[in-house]
Amino acid sequence: MEAKSPAAKLVIHLFLLAGSVVFLFPLLWMISTSLKPIEETMKIPPQWIPSTFQWRNYLDAVLYRSDQLGYIPFWQYTKNTVYIAVLSVAGTVLANAFIAYGFARITWRGRDVLFGVTLATMMVPFPVTMVAVFSIFRHLGWVGTFKPLWVPAWFGSAFNIFLLRQFFLTIPRELSDAARVDGCSEFDIFWRIILPLSKPALAVVALFHFLYVWNDFLGPLIYLTHPETFTLSLGLQFYQSQHGGTEWNMLMAASTLIVLPIIVLFFFTQRTFIQGIALTGMKG
């Protein structure tokens, strides 16, 4: 294969740069709006750079008072979101890794058929099962609590099972065979050999699910009934006035504070994340 000429490389980089600007546009607009005085948020034509940078908007967003709720407990919403995210991520990593190990490293009758059925569940959209699942949780008395938002994560999901199974298949079986000769049980092989070698894939699963839980709006909207249990995504609706005149700079400041942990998390885990994506699926 011929090496690309400097001109071709320049065109490719310019194209990628232009694409990145398009994807960054909503984020840049959100940050810009979060720093504007209220009178500049709806200005026509739009004003990208605020005339004065209102850094206090971020403090005011944390201490915001809603027409519906009065004072918005921003830090309580943060605590609730972190609580659900930690339990969900822990369950997702452990449960899906355990199930994926059974599909990838243990031979048993009907394994491939059951794995196909598991993948088929990804074709079923959430609205189809939403009412049935809600009825189950209501019967258990869990509606109004955090349990419907984190307990299901401990029972596996088809996408994460597939992702980890594909990674487990890339690990040489000779390692497992050697461990069995040394007297290791199947669980010891899983816990002491497979999991330590699968940190990139586990990090991908953890990050994907953390992003899902952190941004989830529909789940908290369905199951949480008391304002003190709301998550950050659900609490954002209180920044929108029900009587007109939404303070968009406050809403965008709160949104920026919510997005910031995700950006920081990806910044520190991007190498592991990219490694996990690159290595997963190399073997069928």
Stockholm file with secondary structure:
# STOCKHOLM 1.0

chainA/1-284         MEAKSPAAKLVIHLFLLAGSVVFLFPLLWMISTSLKPIEETMKIPPQWIPSTFQWRNYLDAVLYRSDQLGYIPFWQYTKNTVYIAVLSVAGTVLANAFIAYGFARITWRGRDVLFGVTLATMMVPFPVTMVAVFSIFRHLGWVGTFKPLWVPAWFGSAFNIFLLRQFFLTIPRELSDAARVDGCSEFDIFWRIILPLSKPALAVVALFHFLYVWNDFLGPLIYLTHPETFTLSLGLQFYQSQHGGTEWNMLMAASTLIVLPIIVLFFFTQRTFIQGIALTGMKG
#=GR chainA/1-284 SS CCCCCHHHHHHHHHHHHHHHHHHHHHHHHHHHHHTSCGGGTTCSSCCSSCSSCCTHHHHHHHTCEETTTEECCHHHHHHHHHHHHHHHHHHHHHHHHHHHHHHHHCCCTTHHHHHHHHHHGGGSCHHHHHHHHHHHHHHHTCTTSSHHHHGGGGGCCHHHHHHHHHHHTTSCHHHHHHHHHTTCCHHHHIIIIIHHHTHHHHHHHHHHHHHHHHHCCHHHHHHCCSGGGCCHHHHGGGGSCTTSCCCHHHHHHHHHHHHHHHHHHHHHHHHHHHHHHHHTTSCC
#=GC SS_cons         CCCCCHHHHHHHHHHHHHHHHHHHHHHHHHHHHHTSCGGGTTCSSCCSSCSSCCTHHHHHHHTCEETTTEECCHHHHHHHHHHHHHHHHHHHHHHHHHHHHHHHHCCCTTHHHHHHHHHHGGGSCHHHHHHHHHHHHHHHTCTTSSHHHHGGGGGCCHHHHHHHHHHHTTSCHHHHHHHHHTTCCHHHHIIIIIHHHTHHHHHHHHHHHHHHHHHCCHHHHHHCCSGGGCCHHHHGGGGSCTTSCCCHHHHHHHHHHHHHHHHHHHHHHHHHHHHHHHHTTSCC
//
